[in-house]
């Protein structure tokens, strides 16, 4: 297969510290209280922004998916992942690249995104290749957990039939709003609008079971946060009671996403992000209400810095919206806010907050400044 480079550019309780961000409407932020007994391990080199801050590898392949049949080309996806991991780490052998992150003793959580399933989700073929690489470097199948908050969404994908025997597939909320899968001792507390339940608890697997996490988000628009990428999949996908942040047209996604993602031990355990861009959503996300809003970036991103990756995702979604003559992902005027946004690309259900990515960067989760992000991109 021909490879050519097509682009290369360079229980503690602590109050939330709000970072100043120039030109942003941050004068009236909620007051957050983070409660956790966990802290960053001494001499720990992993965790966001990780080993490769401000670095993103992009790998594209035109024949990675057949847009007519929706069939993913498994050998091509395998080559994309191998290339991405080798280029990210600088190690020629992909097995060495995976081995540099994971040890046989690790218990690895793979956080998928199934909110748009079965039409847009973390592709089971991508997840299967990640699992195969983990097994190849000695991680036991029984120590690998593919997980998401809602089992009914996961069921539409049926990950288990793609995975080796022994790999765990788990939906956290066995019934909606059940708190049994969450850690009551590890949470973010905030009162947004006088709601009864003001706590968002961390997934129990994260605080008690996993030693490391691989984040596998999609390339998706989001009506409230602007995009759903690495940060939102990490933050909202690992906590309970999060939809309350966007109950009304003016949301709290701006600050809530970064606050949740910065929680320990979540922050320290997310060591790798593999963004699945086989399919994407350019309007109406995170769900896919109309097939016409699906698109096919046919690329994957690899990195340890979720802020840098999401900064590039903003441009992917914005370019597609511009091509479709839709309002900008940066459009925050109230005049575009109305119900029915799912079917109208020139309407929003909320005031979008793509600034959540810069906010997370100011919390130390990664690099937002495009000029400082080092990108290596390849086409297979």
C-alpha positions in Angstrom: 0.0 0.0 0.0 1.4 3.4 -1.0 2.1 5.7 1.9 2.8 9.4 1.4 2.8 12.3 3.7 0.1 14.8 2.7 0.5 17.2 5.6 3.1 17.9 8.3 2.9 20.9 10.6 4.4 21.3 13.2 -11.0 12.2 50.1 -9.7 15.6 49.3 -12.0 18.5 48.6 -10.6 21.3 46.4 -12.3 24.3 44.9 -12.4 24.8 41.1 -9.9 27.4 39.9 -11.3 29.3 37.0 -8.7 30.1 34.3 -8.8 33.5 32.6 -9.4 33.3 28.9 -9.1 36.4 26.8 -12.2 37.5 24.9 -14.5 34.8 26.4 -17.8 35.2 28.3 -16.5 33.8 31.6 -17.8 36.3 34.1 -20.5 34.1 35.6 -19.2 30.6 35.9 -20.7 28.0 38.3 -18.9 27.1 41.5 -17.5 23.6 41.3 -16.4 21.4 44.2 -14.3 18.4 43.3 -14.3 15.6 45.8 -11.7 12.8 45.5 -9.3 10.8 47.5 -7.1 10.2 44.5 -4.1 12.3 43.3 -1.7 12.1 40.5 0.8 9.3 41.2 4.4 10.4 42.0 6.6 10.3 38.9 3.6 9.4 36.7 4.5 10.4 33.1 1.1 9.5 31.6 -2.3 11.0 31.8 -3.6 14.2 30.1 -1.8 15.8 28.3 0.4 12.8 28.4 3.7 11.8 26.9 3.2 13.7 23.7 1.7 17.1 24.5 0.7 19.3 21.6 1.3 16.4 19.2 -1.3 14.8 16.9 -0.9 12.2 14.2 -3.5 12.1 11.5 -3.9 9.1 9.2 -6.4 9.1 6.3 -7.3 6.3 3.8 -9.9 6.8 1.0 -10.7 3.1 1.0 -11.1 2.7 4.7 -14.9 2.5 4.4 -17.4 1.9 1.6 -19.9 4.7 2.0 -22.6 2.8 0.1 -22.5 -0.4 2.1 -21.0 1.1 5.3 -18.5 -1.8 5.3 -15.2 -1.0 6.9 -12.1 -2.3 5.3 -10.5 -4.1 8.2 -7.0 -4.5 6.8 -6.8 -0.8 5.9 -8.0 0.1 9.4 -5.3 -2.1 10.8 -2.7 -0.3 8.8 -4.0 3.1 9.8 -3.7 2.2 13.5 -0.3 0.7 13.0 0.9 3.9 11.2 -0.7 6.2 13.7 0.9 4.5 16.7 4.3 4.2 15.2 4.4 7.9 14.1 3.1 9.0 17.5 5.8 7.2 19.5 8.6 7.2 16.9 8.9 3.4 17.2 9.0 1.6 13.9 7.4 -1.7 15.1 3.8 -1.0 16.1 4.0 -3.6 18.8 6.8 -1.6 20.5 4.5 1.5 20.2 1.7 -0.3 22.1 4.2 -1.8 24.5 5.5 1.6 25.4 2.0 2.5 26.8 0.8 -0.8 28.2 2.2 -3.7 30.4 0.8 -7.2 30.8 -0.3 -6.3 34.3 -2.6 -3.4 33.2 -6.3 -3.4 33.4 -7.4 -1.3 30.4 -10.7 0.4 29.9 -11.6 1.4 26.4 -14.1 4.2 26.5 -16.2 4.1 23.3 -18.9 6.5 22.2 -22.3 5.0 21.2 -24.6 7.9 21.4 -25.1 8.0 17.7 -25.2 4.3 17.2 -25.9 2.3 15.2 -25.2 4.8 12.4 -22.3 6.7 14.0 -20.3 5.2 16.9 -16.8 4.0 17.8 -16.5 1.5 15.1 -16.3 -2.1 16.4 -13.6 -2.9 13.8 -11.5 -0.1 15.2 -12.1 -1.2 18.8 -11.3 -4.8 17.8 -7.9 -3.8 16.4 -7.1 -1.9 19.5 -8.0 -4.9 21.6 -5.9 -7.2 19.4 -2.9 -4.9 19.9 -3.3 -5.0 23.6 -3.5 -8.8 23.7 -0.4 -8.9 21.4 1.6 -7.1 24.0 0.5 -9.3 26.9 -2.6 -7.7 28.3 -5.0 -10.5 29.3 -8.4 -10.4 27.5 -10.1 -10.6 30.9 -8.3 -7.4 31.9 -9.7 -5.4 28.9 -13.0 -3.6 29.4 -14.9 -1.9 26.5 -17.4 0.4 28.2 -20.0 3.1 27.8 -22.6 4.7 30.1 -25.7 3.2 28.5 -25.9 -0.5 27.7 -28.9 -0.1 25.3 -26.7 2.1 23.0 -23.9 -0.4 23.2 -26.3 -3.3 22.3 -27.0 -1.7 18.9 -23.3 -2.1 18.0 -22.8 -5.6 19.5 -19.1 -5.2 20.2 -18.8 -8.7 21.7 -19.0 -10.5 18.3 -15.9 -8.6 17.1 -13.8 -9.2 20.2 -11.8 -12.1 21.5 -13.3 -14.3 24.1 -12.9 -13.0 27.6 -13.0 -9.3 26.8 -15.5 -7.5 29.0 -18.2 -5.3 27.4 -20.0 -3.2 30.0 -22.7 -0.6 30.1 -22.5 1.3 33.3 -26.2 2.3 33.9 -28.0 -1.0 33.8 -31.1 1.0 34.1 -31.2 4.7 33.3 -30.2 7.0 36.2 -29.0 4.0 38.3 -26.0 5.1 40.4 -24.7 1.6 41.3 -22.0 1.8 38.6 -20.6 5.1 40.0 -18.3 5.9 42.9 -20.2 7.9 45.5 -16.9 9.0 47.1 -15.5 10.6 43.9 -17.6 13.4 42.3 -18.0 16.9 41.1 -20.6 18.9 42.9 -22.2 22.0 41.3 -25.7 23.6 41.4 -26.6 24.8 38.0 -30.2 25.7 38.3 -31.4 24.5 41.7 -31.7 20.9 40.7 -32.2 18.2 43.4 -29.1 16.1 42.5 -26.0 18.3 42.3 -23.4 15.6 42.1 -21.8 14.0 39.1 -20.1 10.8 40.2 -17.2 9.1 38.5 -17.6 5.6 36.9 -16.7 3.1 39.6 -14.5 1.1 37.1 -12.3 4.2 36.7 -11.7 4.8 40.4 -11.5 1.1 41.5 -10.5 -1.2 38.6 -8.8 0.4 35.6 -5.1 1.2 35.6 -5.2 2.9 32.2 -7.8 4.1 29.8 -7.9 4.4 26.0 -10.4 7.0 24.8 -12.0 6.2 21.4 -14.3 9.2 20.4 -15.9 10.1 17.1 -15.8 13.2 14.9 -19.1 14.8 15.8 -20.9 18.1 16.0 -22.7 18.8 19.3 -25.5 21.3 19.6 -24.5 22.5 23.1 -20.7 22.0 23.3 -19.9 22.7 19.6 -18.2 19.3 19.1 -18.1 15.9 20.8 -14.5 14.7 20.6 -11.9 13.5 23.1 -12.8 15.8 26.0 -16.5 15.4 26.0 -16.2 11.6 25.7 -13.8 11.5 28.6 -15.8 13.9 30.8 -19.5 13.2 30.2 -18.8 9.6 29.3 -17.3 8.9 32.7 -19.7 10.7 35.0 -23.3 10.4 36.1 -25.9 13.2 36.0 -24.3 15.3 33.3 -27.1 16.2 30.9 -28.3 18.7 33.5 -25.5 21.1 32.2 -27.5 21.7 29.0 -31.2 21.8 30.0 -31.7 25.4 28.7 -30.5 27.4 25.7 -27.6 28.9 27.7 -25.6 25.9 28.9 -22.7 25.2 31.3 -20.8 22.9 28.9 -18.1 25.6 28.6 -16.7 24.9 32.0 -18.2 21.6 33.0 -16.5 19.4 30.4 -13.0 20.5 31.4 -13.8 20.3 35.1 -15.0 16.7 34.8 -12.1 15.6 32.6 -9.6 17.1 35.1 -10.9 14.9 37.9 -8.5 12.4 39.5 -8.0 9.5 38.9 -9.6 10.0 35.5 -7.1 12.5 34.3 -4.1 10.3 35.2 -5.6 7.1 33.7 -6.4 8.4 30.2 -3.1 7.7 28.5 -4.1 7.5 24.8 -6.8 8.9 22.5 -7.7 7.2 19.2 -10.2 9.4 17.4 -12.4 7.3 15.0 -13.3 9.4 11.9 -14.6 6.6 9.7 -17.9 8.3 10.0 -18.9 11.6 11.6 -21.9 13.9 12.3 -21.8 17.5 11.1 -25.1 18.7 12.5 -27.6 17.6 15.2 -25.0 15.7 17.3 -24.4 13.9 19.5 -27.2 11.8 18.2 -27.8 11.3 14.5 -31.3 12.4 13.7 -31.0 12.5 9.9 -28.7 10.5 7.7 -28.1 13.6 5.6 -26.0 15.0 8.5 -23.6 12.0 8.5 -20.3 12.4 6.7 -17.2 10.3 6.1 -13.9 12.0 7.1 -12.1 8.6 6.6 -9.4 9.4 8.9 -8.1 8.7 12.4 -6.3 10.9 14.9 -3.8 9.6 17.5 -2.4 11.4 20.5 -2.2 11.8 24.3 -3.3 15.5 24.3 -7.1 15.7 24.0 -7.2 19.5 23.7 -4.9 19.5 20.7 -6.9 16.7 19.0 -10.3 18.5 19.7 -8.8 21.8 18.4 -8.2 20.0 15.1 -11.6 18.4 15.2 -13.2 21.9 15.4 -11.7 22.6 12.0 -13.0 19.3 10.5 -16.5 20.0 11.6 -16.4 23.7 10.7 -15.1 22.9 7.2 -17.9 20.4 6.6 -20.6 22.8 7.9 -19.2 25.6 5.6 -19.3 23.2 2.6 -23.0 22.6 3.4 -23.8 26.3 3.8 -24.6 25.8 7.5 -24.0 28.3 10.2 -20.6 28.2 11.9 -19.9 26.0 14.9 -18.7 29.3 16.4 -22.1 31.0 15.9 -23.4 31.9 19.4 -26.2 34.3 18.6 -29.6 33.8 20.3 -31.3 34.4 17.0 -30.4 30.9 15.8 -31.6 29.2 18.9 -34.9 27.4 18.4 -36.4 23.9 18.7 -36.1 21.6 15.7 -32.4 22.2 15.2 -31.9 18.5 14.5 -33.3 19.0 11.0 -32.2 22.5 10.2 -28.5 23.2 9.9 -29.1 26.9 10.4 -30.6 26.5 13.8 -29.3 25.6 17.2 -31.1 24.2 20.2 -28.5 25.8 22.5 -25.9 28.5 22.4 -22.9 26.5 21.4 -19.8 26.5 23.5 -16.8 25.3 21.4 -14.7 27.4 23.8 -14.9 24.4 26.2 -11.7 23.2 24.4 -9.7 26.3 25.2 -11.1 26.3 28.7 -9.8 22.7 29.2 -6.5 23.8 27.9 -6.3 26.5 30.5 -6.9 23.8 33.1 -3.6 22.1 31.9 -5.3 19.3 30.0 -3.5 20.1 26.7 -2.5 22.7 24.1 -5.2 24.8 22.4 -3.0 27.3 20.5 -3.1 26.0 16.9 0.4 27.5 16.2 1.9 25.3 19.0 0.3 22.0 17.9 2.6 19.7 16.0 0.7 17.7 13.4 1.9 14.9 11.3 -0.6 13.6 8.7 -0.4 10.7 6.3 -2.6 9.2 3.6 -2.5 5.4 3.0 
